[in-house]
Amino acid sequence: MNKTTPEEFAVKESGIRVVDGVHVHMPTAFARENLFYVRMESRYRCDPVYQVTRSSLDSFLMFYIKSGTLAFAYEGEAFDALAGDVVLLDCNLQHHYRAVRETDFYWFHFQGMASRAYYSRFCEKGGIHFTGHAHMEDQFALLHELMKNRPDDEGQVSVLVHRMLSMLDTPEREVSQRSEPVRAAIAFMEMHYNEKIDMEQLSAAASVSKSHLTRLFNRELGLTPYLYLMRMRMKESMRLLLSTTRSVEEIAEDCAFYSAANFIRCFRQYTGLTPGKFRQLVNGMDASGYNI
């Protein structure tokens, strides 16, 4: 069976209205042997004319649907992926996908490390179409910026791909499926995330014990209340870094990190970057301030 080469799947398909770059990377030997690595990545906006059919490509392919609908035919099944959905394909298997209407989506081809193991795990647990994952859009956007501006930063790319696979492995339950205590605790966090919050306050807002609330969060969201609050603060800090000129010290105070040093430490743990590096990266600037 003939394998499709990277050059062949780089050919522009018909029906694409807007392409936000097609970023191709040839991984180092170290990355191929030790990391997750991305071979190609982009963001497309397509007309209904857009469609792709493949029979053999040694790669895994992940999509995030930002808006619109992609229709898939894969492994004898047909399904539609809607806004907020993620799809993971093994391109060694026959597959077809097309835009049902104008559709905006991220995609990337990847390999390496535990890619095959994760794919097999997802198939065993219920499939490769993950619905209601709008919370993952920021991860796809960050990978897109890394591949655009820092494709040789293979360590950070690997971290992001692993984080996405991990998030798919422990998905959030849809809002409509969350229990009342979890919804109440999240509503309290949304109102007070920029203040000091402890478990006593959260359990009082949820009208359950601290231990029971922690069990509910772990079962429904795959993380503790503290980590959920931390992620909420991180998302708000990322928004402020990208949409304002506020200083790191001001953002640390706005998001209840209490000091710039604590904010920088937490931000690096969450993203692998300092707040300043993140702001420079997404704004397309290098460390010296020159446009890339």
Secondary structure, 3 states (H helix, E strand, C coil): CCCCCHHHHCCCCCCEEEEEEEEECCCCHHHHHHCEEEEEEEEEEECCCCEEEECCCCCEEEEEEEECEEEEEECCEEEEEECCCEEEEECCCCEEEEECCCEEEEEEEEEECCHHHHHHHHHHHCCCEECCCHHHHHHHHHHHHHHHHCCCCHHHHHHHHHHHHHHHHCCCCCHHHCCHHHHHHHHHHHHHCCCCCCHHHHHHHHCCCHHHHHHHHHHHHCCCHHHHHHHHHHHHHHHHHHHCCCCHHHHHHHCCCCCHHHHHHHHHHHHCCCHHHHHHHHCCECCCCCEC
